[in-house]
Amino acid sequence: MIKYLDLQKINASFEPALSDALLRVSRSGWYLHGEATARFEQEFADFCGTAHCIGTGNGLDALTLIFLAYRELGVMNAGDEVIVPANTYIATILSILHAGLKPVLCEPLPETCNIDVIHAETLITQRTRAILPVHLYGRLADMQGVYDLAARYGLKIVEDAAQAHGAIYDKVLPGKEKQLLRAGNLSDAAAFSFYPAKNLGALGDGGAITTHDTSLAAIVRFIANYGSTEKYVHLYQGINSRLDELQAAVLSVKLPRLDKDNVRRREIAQLYKENIHWKYPKLQCTVSTEDIKESNVFHIFPVFSPRRDELQHYLTAHNIHSQIHYPIPPHRQKALIQEYGMQQLPITEHIHNEELSLPISPLLTNEEVGQVIDCINSFV
Ligand SMILES: *Cc1c(COP(=O)(O)O)cnc(C)c1O
């Protein structure tokens, strides 16, 4: 059987270092706001190339905290608008709502599934304060286009980098010439999730914010700690959101292998791209051979077909597990339908109707990848 993502196997491959790290924290007697968290924050800031990294309880909190901090700074006020791609995991959109702001849903480009800046520009109003690109499936969004838009309309850029740990942008951003910039360093502030299935995953929940903005970083830290600037002194109506010592220690063990794992993900993507019989009608790949480069860390390898459900059942019958990211788009969810259900988002709906994610664990063998390819080719 080929699992979609064998987390047991992935985490076992970090032994014995992983268990040593857990035991060290367990025996230390210190479980929150300690050395392991401070160390991982420094390591992850260095990795991303940002001045600051602040650990959080999860990816949703990381996004929400960025917007709450901008509210405290007076950069954004209740009801201000944030442009966000409609075809994302619902957390991206919920973070805006949780901060008292208004999500404005934007269509993606069908070729990349990432935000379409031309459509985004048509959505800008007097109240637009930020644009929130999501690097969906591990592929960096058109950040040149996003920068241009943000500069022309005076918008903040907040990155949802929850699927793109380690991705390196291959184009030049204004004011950042000659630098290779990673996800998390392509915006005013970025949010990561360390949910176990992400490219860098904890053994439970975890998240982080990366930014160069020192005042934003400070306020995020206060808000994440009950709005407290010093013990028992509360300046803001904060929340409680912490990356704990155990998860931080786990992430410090796993971070040094992230680039290598991402290289292996690209190798698998290359095998899929070259060997699946795309020429048959009705099976589509949005990844071109030129797209298999460092700006894509293949958190997900998506294929598209109007026979998606049939293909998924066929794969399952042959012991190959796949997933759908995501079966119901956010604007069609009961939670959001009143506000957004009437909106016409045909590209988003097409993606949600046809997407199927193939197994892409960095620990898959070439033989296993070959089995997936043969099975798909026998279906079409
Ligand atoms: C996983 C994910 C999140 C949320 O992260 P959690 O840690 O589960 O809260 C947000 N946005 C995207 C695009 C994600 O994939």
The ligand as a MOL file (V3000), in Angstrom:
LIG
                    3D

  0  0  0     0  0            999 V3000
M  V30 BEGIN CTAB
M  V30 COUNTS 15 15 0 0 0
M  V30 BEGIN ATOM
M  V30 1 C -2.0840 24.3500 7.1030 0
M  V30 2 C -2.4840 25.6590 6.5810 0
M  V30 3 C -2.9030 26.7000 7.4220 0
M  V30 4 C -3.2240 26.5320 8.8790 0
M  V30 5 O -2.2630 25.9820 9.6700 0
M  V30 6 P -2.6660 25.3190 11.0740 0
M  V30 7 O -1.3470 25.1110 11.7180 0
M  V30 8 O -3.3860 24.0420 10.7750 0
M  V30 9 O -3.5150 26.2850 11.8140 0
M  V30 10 C -3.1430 27.9460 6.8660 0
M  V30 11 N -3.0080 28.1520 5.5510 0
M  V30 12 C -2.6430 27.1730 4.7000 0
M  V30 13 C -2.5100 27.4730 3.2420 0
M  V30 14 C -2.3930 25.8860 5.1850 0
M  V30 15 O -2.0400 24.9210 4.3280 0
M  V30 END ATOM
M  V30 BEGIN BOND
M  V30 1 1 1 2
M  V30 2 1 2 3
M  V30 3 2 2 14
M  V30 4 1 3 4
M  V30 5 2 3 10
M  V30 6 1 4 5
M  V30 7 1 5 6
M  V30 8 2 6 7
M  V30 9 1 6 8
M  V30 10 1 6 9
M  V30 11 1 10 11
M  V30 12 2 11 12
M  V30 13 1 12 13
M  V30 14 1 12 14
M  V30 15 1 14 15
M  V30 END BOND
M  V30 END CTAB
M  END
